[in-house]
Amino acid sequence: MNNVIYKLSYVSATSGIIRNFSVSAVNNANYSCKLLVVGGGSGGCSMAAKFARKLKKDSVIVLEPSSDHYYQPLFTLVGAGVTSLSATRRQARSVLPSAAKWIQDSALSIDPKKSVLTTTKGDTVSYEYLVVAVGLINDYGKVPGLKEALNDKNSGVSTIFSSDYCEKTWSDLKSFKGGDAVFTYPDTPIKCPGAPQKIAYMADAYFNKSNVRSKSKITYNTCLPVIFGVKKYADILLKVVERKKINVNYKTVLKEVRSDKKEAVFFTACEDKDKVTTQRYDILHVTPPMRTPDFLQQSKELVDATGYLTVDKYTLQHTKYPNIYGIGDCTNTPNSKTAAAVAKQGYVLEQNLLNTMKRDNPKHKYDGYGACPLVTSYNTCVLAEFIYDGVPRETLPINQARESKLAYYMKKDLFPFIYWHFMLKGYYNGPEFVRKIINPFAK
């Protein structure tokens, strides 16, 4: 963005003295690139890294407003006191590829017919190809009273789904001396669908360590009709909640938070929202409703009725505009929205976009792979892996539905290492190559 300074003069009517002053006008910048990546999270950063190596310098532009990049899968362990928030954070400049141009701004609108994006500051970016990787945002306003409760340090309300509040979860767990601990799952798609129950399991484990579990009641209210979407893992998780004596209420959706009374209001999914029940809490962990960012919600030509980018679920190419691809949580692909899914999608998108750049049809297919390491205590984890239609697709030559110490330390230490050193640099495309070596006969 360029500032133009105009120097003007006028004669004072009272003194007759000539006075000088300057006026600054703003000229908005116009950028152009071969590939524009919107979003600098896990999907955007990895795709920018892949193509920055293949295209000329500054042929790739990344549009990302944040100066910090977070490894969000560790927020559960931040909320449980295992690790610090600082351990999940890097400066965005340090993880974005140096050969790509970073515009620190966000999208205001996209004109897919003209292949032009306008930023919130008024700059424009003309592109030949576009990758949309903007993820999801927390829609706090959908639950009256939630935002105010989160911002009140004494409310007992927190969420691990934000860098602003996941430390508050740990603070609330430490302060808990017994009573009602309530955990929620909303009636919208969310990132990391296993996390709402993970933090409930970790709360149970911590309450046992702090000798308050016998004085506590833990309730998990989920909008879903099942504990987990893949039966193989749901069966073991039902045993986990039974062993931990966690009360599970299905099809139960948070409607309102009344922090002054320490009450949470719920309705039953798919029924009249005016028929509600009220539940008292001492601490309340909320998984907020989530949605795509405003500019995508308003890009009617690009999204479905709920605001998600419409792409072919196998090729990840937009269903209407072949020069547009999507990756990660903001697309309407029917897979679990996890970092593991992004890794597998990254390879498919890379190969298909290269084909598109050669005026060829996309040939590679994403199979819906996703993974969810479901921590169940401070040293155990169920490592769920699956593809479209809830079909298990495991990497290790063991039954991954069992609680495992190995899986816990993979979640805590190995996966973050892979993320920072390989995935964000565009070198990790999921565990397929590992599976072929150590578990070649896996179905």
Legacy VTK file of the C-alpha trace (Angstrom):
# vtk DataFile Version 3.0
C-alpha trace
ASCII
DATASET POLYDATA
POINTS 443 float
0.000 0.000 0.000
1.479 3.380 -1.034
0.964 6.720 0.686
0.901 9.857 -1.500
1.577 13.136 0.320
-0.028 16.317 -1.002
1.334 19.678 0.322
-1.276 22.450 0.444
-1.276 26.072 1.599
-3.912 28.540 2.735
-4.036 32.095 4.057
-5.446 32.524 7.556
-8.488 34.828 7.525
-7.619 36.261 10.925
-3.872 36.792 10.716
-3.162 36.846 7.006
-0.334 34.368 7.602
0.257 31.683 4.974
-0.020 28.252 6.600
1.168 24.959 5.093
-0.259 21.509 5.775
-0.074 18.034 4.264
-2.764 15.528 3.297
-1.974 11.833 2.968
-3.933 9.785 0.417
-3.779 6.033 0.186
-3.248 4.167 -3.072
-4.232 0.545 -2.764
-1.779 -2.019 -4.064
-2.449 -4.357 -6.977
-0.672 -7.719 -6.857
-0.604 -10.575 -9.342
0.656 -14.145 -9.051
0.584 -17.590 -10.531
-0.844 -19.131 -7.343
-2.680 -17.396 -4.523
-3.034 -19.325 -1.269
-5.671 -17.850 1.045
-4.879 -18.850 4.601
-1.573 -19.586 6.313
-2.669 -22.402 8.596
-1.628 -26.017 8.213
-3.189 -26.447 4.764
-2.180 -23.090 3.336
1.348 -23.176 4.693
2.061 -26.681 3.402
0.620 -25.946 -0.056
2.587 -22.695 -0.315
5.762 -24.597 0.582
5.130 -27.263 -2.057
4.541 -24.786 -4.876
7.152 -22.233 -3.833
9.714 -24.924 -4.637
8.177 -25.650 -8.038
7.444 -22.119 -9.293
9.564 -18.993 -9.721
10.226 -16.762 -6.708
7.190 -14.648 -5.749
4.960 -16.670 -8.094
3.179 -17.779 -4.925
1.372 -15.299 -2.686
0.063 -16.260 0.750
-2.706 -14.142 2.258
-2.699 -14.565 6.038
-3.527 -11.909 8.667
-2.027 -13.495 11.779
1.567 -13.012 12.863
1.390 -16.260 14.900
0.941 -19.844 13.755
-0.416 -22.413 16.238
-0.276 -26.197 16.281
-3.856 -26.499 17.458
-3.962 -30.278 18.079
-1.893 -29.643 21.231
-4.497 -27.266 22.716
-6.091 -30.274 24.460
-2.838 -30.925 26.311
-2.489 -27.209 27.117
-5.946 -27.372 28.686
-4.884 -30.424 30.686
-1.644 -28.861 31.941
0.672 -31.182 29.990
2.294 -28.520 27.840
2.396 -24.741 27.521
0.670 -22.500 25.023
4.055 -21.147 23.921
5.047 -24.664 22.832
2.215 -24.615 20.290
3.186 -21.258 18.746
5.641 -20.138 16.081
5.959 -16.826 14.271
4.132 -17.023 10.944
7.173 -15.659 9.118
9.255 -18.578 10.371
6.916 -21.233 8.952
5.850 -19.592 5.679
8.170 -20.350 2.736
10.701 -17.576 2.087
10.265 -17.941 -1.680
6.589 -16.969 -1.396
5.297 -13.434 -0.869
3.324 -12.972 2.336
0.562 -10.366 2.414
-0.466 -9.893 6.042
-4.135 -9.270 5.452
-7.374 -11.216 5.087
-9.838 -11.685 2.257
-12.835 -9.407 1.816
-14.234 -10.880 -1.400
-13.378 -13.103 -4.362
-14.485 -12.567 -7.949
-13.966 -16.054 -9.413
-14.957 -14.984 -12.929
-12.203 -12.356 -13.055
-9.807 -14.363 -10.836
-9.362 -11.403 -8.489
-9.392 -11.277 -4.697
-9.899 -8.072 -2.700
-8.389 -7.785 0.781
-9.911 -6.084 3.802
-7.426 -3.210 3.358
-8.638 -2.672 -0.202
-5.715 -4.242 -2.081
-6.371 -6.571 -4.993
-4.630 -9.799 -5.965
-5.013 -11.205 -9.469
-4.291 -14.914 -9.663
-4.119 -17.694 -12.224
-4.834 -20.392 -9.643
-6.329 -20.214 -6.184
-6.117 -22.496 -3.142
-8.620 -21.715 -0.382
-7.336 -22.869 3.015
-9.012 -20.554 5.513
-10.207 -23.135 8.045
-13.053 -22.464 10.472
-13.727 -19.710 12.979
-15.434 -19.984 16.356
-18.990 -18.640 16.180
-19.306 -17.543 19.808
-22.252 -15.275 19.042
-24.462 -18.253 18.229
-24.600 -19.073 21.958
-25.858 -16.081 23.995
-23.716 -15.407 27.042
-20.793 -17.536 25.883
-18.366 -14.785 24.904
-18.992 -12.837 28.087
-18.448 -15.970 30.175
-15.201 -16.796 28.394
-13.900 -13.300 29.074
-14.787 -13.510 32.793
-11.861 -15.174 34.566
-14.115 -16.265 37.441
-16.953 -17.727 35.378
-15.655 -21.302 35.230
-16.320 -21.319 31.463
-13.528 -22.097 29.010
-12.688 -23.739 25.686
-9.601 -25.487 24.300
-10.622 -24.413 20.801
-8.873 -21.047 21.012
-5.405 -19.849 21.908
-7.154 -17.104 23.887
-8.916 -19.491 26.252
-7.229 -22.919 26.375
-5.017 -21.841 29.305
-8.203 -20.905 31.139
-9.315 -24.527 30.863
-6.243 -25.607 32.823
-6.797 -22.849 35.359
-10.398 -23.995 35.859
-9.369 -27.643 36.286
-6.777 -26.697 38.909
-9.304 -24.573 40.823
-12.026 -27.231 40.752
-12.748 -28.661 44.200
-15.680 -30.869 43.278
-19.173 -30.411 41.894
-20.511 -30.449 38.337
-18.160 -30.412 35.360
-19.977 -30.155 32.025
-18.501 -30.595 28.519
-20.289 -29.818 25.247
-20.250 -30.626 21.508
-22.196 -28.251 19.165
-24.568 -28.910 16.262
-22.177 -27.620 13.578
-19.157 -29.178 11.869
-16.069 -28.584 14.013
-12.327 -29.011 13.724
-10.913 -32.000 15.592
-14.240 -33.690 16.417
-12.648 -35.897 19.072
-11.369 -33.006 21.194
-14.619 -32.271 23.100
-14.482 -35.720 24.711
-10.674 -35.779 25.005
-10.719 -32.864 27.417
-13.461 -34.565 29.447
-11.257 -37.673 29.774
-8.287 -35.527 30.782
-10.428 -33.709 33.340
-11.398 -37.057 34.870
-7.723 -38.056 35.012
-6.723 -34.778 36.650
-9.564 -34.910 39.187
-8.304 -38.337 40.221
-4.782 -36.923 40.639
-6.068 -34.009 42.704
-8.333 -36.249 44.834
-11.606 -34.519 43.937
-13.058 -37.111 41.546
-15.199 -38.737 44.239
-16.850 -35.356 44.813
-17.382 -34.669 41.109
-19.961 -35.379 38.446
-18.735 -35.215 34.832
-21.286 -34.802 32.044
-20.599 -34.888 28.315
-23.411 -33.360 26.244
-23.063 -34.034 22.527
-25.301 -33.145 19.602
-24.404 -36.479 18.005
-26.420 -39.699 18.370
-23.202 -41.678 19.003
-20.014 -41.206 21.026
-17.842 -41.396 17.874
-18.572 -41.729 14.173
-16.499 -44.878 13.537
-17.984 -47.930 15.264
-14.677 -49.700 15.930
-13.501 -46.781 18.080
-16.942 -45.939 19.451
-17.118 -49.378 21.041
-13.949 -48.816 23.071
-14.875 -45.231 23.948
-18.184 -46.405 25.395
-16.147 -48.606 27.716
-13.942 -45.620 28.586
-16.894 -43.414 29.611
-18.412 -46.313 31.554
-15.145 -46.928 33.419
-14.698 -43.243 34.130
-18.368 -42.856 35.152
-18.912 -39.988 32.721
-22.571 -39.244 32.015
-23.183 -38.945 28.266
-26.265 -37.166 26.914
-26.775 -37.590 23.178
-28.532 -35.119 20.830
-28.054 -32.440 23.482
-27.053 -28.984 22.231
-25.908 -25.922 24.189
-28.258 -22.993 23.589
-27.263 -20.383 26.192
-24.796 -19.749 29.009
-26.006 -17.909 32.129
-22.712 -17.407 33.898
-24.195 -15.206 36.646
-26.250 -18.224 37.775
-23.709 -20.849 36.629
-26.362 -22.410 34.425
-26.175 -23.858 30.930
-29.313 -24.159 28.801
-29.657 -27.074 26.361
-32.121 -28.218 23.711
-32.544 -31.571 21.980
-31.143 -31.791 18.441
-33.719 -32.001 15.629
-36.517 -30.949 17.995
-38.126 -27.696 19.097
-35.352 -25.379 20.283
-37.790 -23.666 22.657
-38.086 -26.860 24.699
-35.040 -26.563 26.908
-33.439 -28.035 29.979
-31.179 -26.182 32.378
-28.093 -27.715 33.885
-26.037 -26.292 36.731
-22.252 -26.317 36.465
-19.184 -25.462 38.511
-16.975 -25.605 35.441
-18.210 -25.651 31.856
-16.038 -26.529 28.882
-17.701 -25.355 25.676
-16.899 -26.478 22.168
-18.225 -23.421 20.325
-20.255 -23.633 17.112
-17.995 -23.069 14.105
-18.357 -21.702 10.585
-16.313 -20.532 7.633
-15.077 -16.893 7.549
-17.417 -14.089 6.443
-15.953 -13.576 2.970
-16.536 -17.239 2.144
-20.058 -17.174 3.547
-20.765 -14.277 1.181
-19.138 -15.877 -1.889
-22.342 -17.520 -3.068
-20.863 -18.809 -6.322
-18.174 -20.705 -4.444
-19.957 -22.247 -1.467
-22.840 -24.501 -0.504
-25.865 -23.425 1.520
-23.883 -23.593 4.770
-20.929 -21.531 3.501
-18.435 -24.320 2.810
-16.322 -24.299 -0.349
-17.868 -26.724 -2.841
-15.179 -29.072 -4.124
-15.171 -32.551 -5.565
-14.636 -34.771 -2.512
-12.039 -36.849 -4.346
-10.063 -34.328 -6.448
-10.525 -31.256 -4.175
-11.111 -29.137 -7.306
-13.943 -26.606 -7.190
-17.095 -27.932 -8.812
-17.571 -24.802 -10.969
-14.198 -23.085 -11.322
-11.387 -25.480 -12.348
-8.607 -23.022 -11.372
-9.774 -23.098 -7.736
-8.979 -25.819 -5.205
-9.746 -26.166 -1.509
-8.033 -27.884 1.396
-8.793 -28.436 5.051
-11.703 -27.501 7.271
-13.341 -24.899 5.006
-14.307 -27.376 2.268
-17.504 -29.415 2.085
-15.704 -32.757 1.847
-17.459 -35.242 4.210
-14.356 -36.206 6.180
-13.234 -35.581 9.728
-11.666 -32.118 9.922
-8.205 -32.837 11.317
-4.569 -31.969 10.603
-4.053 -35.577 9.470
-6.701 -35.066 6.798
-4.890 -31.950 5.583
-1.637 -33.897 5.186
-3.269 -36.502 2.948
-5.261 -33.873 1.035
-2.051 -31.920 0.420
-0.536 -34.570 -1.827
-3.752 -35.025 -3.823
-4.191 -31.285 -4.273
-0.571 -30.797 -5.277
-0.698 -33.434 -8.004
-4.102 -32.381 -9.297
-3.250 -28.684 -9.376
-0.068 -29.463 -11.290
-2.219 -31.334 -13.804
-4.575 -28.369 -14.040
-1.636 -26.035 -14.651
-0.693 -28.322 -17.571
-4.275 -28.076 -18.895
-4.869 -31.695 -17.941
-7.636 -33.237 -15.824
-7.040 -34.019 -12.124
-6.240 -37.715 -11.740
-5.467 -38.272 -8.045
-8.165 -39.031 -5.490
-8.448 -38.231 -1.787
-9.957 -41.198 0.061
-11.241 -39.236 3.051
-8.339 -40.197 5.323
-8.341 -38.657 8.757
-6.910 -39.475 12.163
-7.894 -38.632 15.714
-5.591 -39.443 18.657
-8.134 -39.683 21.485
-6.192 -39.170 24.723
-7.953 -40.939 27.572
-5.517 -40.164 30.417
-2.071 -38.691 31.062
-0.403 -41.697 29.435
-2.990 -43.477 27.254
-4.550 -42.773 23.884
-6.756 -44.434 21.263
-5.308 -43.720 17.820
-8.289 -43.664 15.454
-7.562 -43.676 11.703
-10.239 -43.979 9.044
-11.343 -43.013 5.521
-14.670 -42.076 3.944
-17.780 -43.829 5.267
-16.110 -44.513 8.627
-13.910 -47.342 7.374
-10.862 -47.903 9.666
-7.508 -47.373 7.935
-4.794 -48.052 10.502
-1.055 -47.557 10.146
0.410 -49.636 12.981
0.444 -53.460 13.027
-1.594 -53.458 16.260
-5.231 -52.951 17.164
-5.337 -49.153 17.437
-8.756 -49.210 19.101
-7.016 -50.212 22.326
-5.750 -47.567 24.740
-2.012 -47.309 24.246
0.948 -45.556 25.840
2.708 -45.558 22.474
-0.179 -43.657 20.879
-0.131 -41.114 23.720
3.518 -40.232 23.196
3.022 -40.157 19.432
0.289 -37.573 20.030
2.353 -35.596 22.545
5.807 -35.667 20.924
6.019 -37.308 17.493
3.127 -35.628 15.716
4.168 -32.062 16.684
7.710 -32.830 15.466
6.399 -34.070 12.120
4.133 -31.040 11.854
6.780 -28.363 12.389
9.665 -30.000 10.549
7.976 -31.838 7.677
4.309 -31.095 7.113
4.480 -27.294 7.093
7.460 -27.513 4.764
5.430 -29.582 2.327
7.310 -32.846 2.850
4.750 -34.903 4.774
1.741 -36.339 2.952
0.363 -38.644 5.613
1.463 -42.051 6.928
0.875 -44.087 3.759
4.578 -44.656 3.155
5.040 -45.792 6.778
2.061 -48.145 6.503
3.520 -49.816 3.424
6.728 -50.580 5.325
5.534 -51.645 8.788
2.002 -52.832 8.035
1.974 -53.849 4.354
-1.048 -56.153 4.665
-3.327 -53.608 6.323
-6.708 -53.277 4.642
LINES 1 444
443 0 1 2 3 4 5 6 7 8 9 10 11 12 13 14 15 16 17 18 19 20 21 22 23 24 25 26 27 28 29 30 31 32 33 34 35 36 37 38 39 40 41 42 43 44 45 46 47 48 49 50 51 52 53 54 55 56 57 58 59 60 61 62 63 64 65 66 67 68 69 70 71 72 73 74 75 76 77 78 79 80 81 82 83 84 85 86 87 88 89 90 91 92 93 94 95 96 97 98 99 100 101 102 103 104 105 106 107 108 109 110 111 112 113 114 115 116 117 118 119 120 121 122 123 124 125 126 127 128 129 130 131 132 133 134 135 136 137 138 139 140 141 142 143 144 145 146 147 148 149 150 151 152 153 154 155 156 157 158 159 160 161 162 163 164 165 166 167 168 169 170 171 172 173 174 175 176 177 178 179 180 181 182 183 184 185 186 187 188 189 190 191 192 193 194 195 196 197 198 199 200 201 202 203 204 205 206 207 208 209 210 211 212 213 214 215 216 217 218 219 220 221 222 223 224 225 226 227 228 229 230 231 232 233 234 235 236 237 238 239 240 241 242 243 244 245 246 247 248 249 250 251 252 253 254 255 256 257 258 259 260 261 262 263 264 265 266 267 268 269 270 271 272 273 274 275 276 277 278 279 280 281 282 283 284 285 286 287 288 289 290 291 292 293 294 295 296 297 298 299 300 301 302 303 304 305 306 307 308 309 310 311 312 313 314 315 316 317 318 319 320 321 322 323 324 325 326 327 328 329 330 331 332 333 334 335 336 337 338 339 340 341 342 343 344 345 346 347 348 349 350 351 352 353 354 355 356 357 358 359 360 361 362 363 364 365 366 367 368 369 370 371 372 373 374 375 376 377 378 379 380 381 382 383 384 385 386 387 388 389 390 391 392 393 394 395 396 397 398 399 400 401 402 403 404 405 406 407 408 409 410 411 412 413 414 415 416 417 418 419 420 421 422 423 424 425 426 427 428 429 430 431 432 433 434 435 436 437 438 439 440 441 442
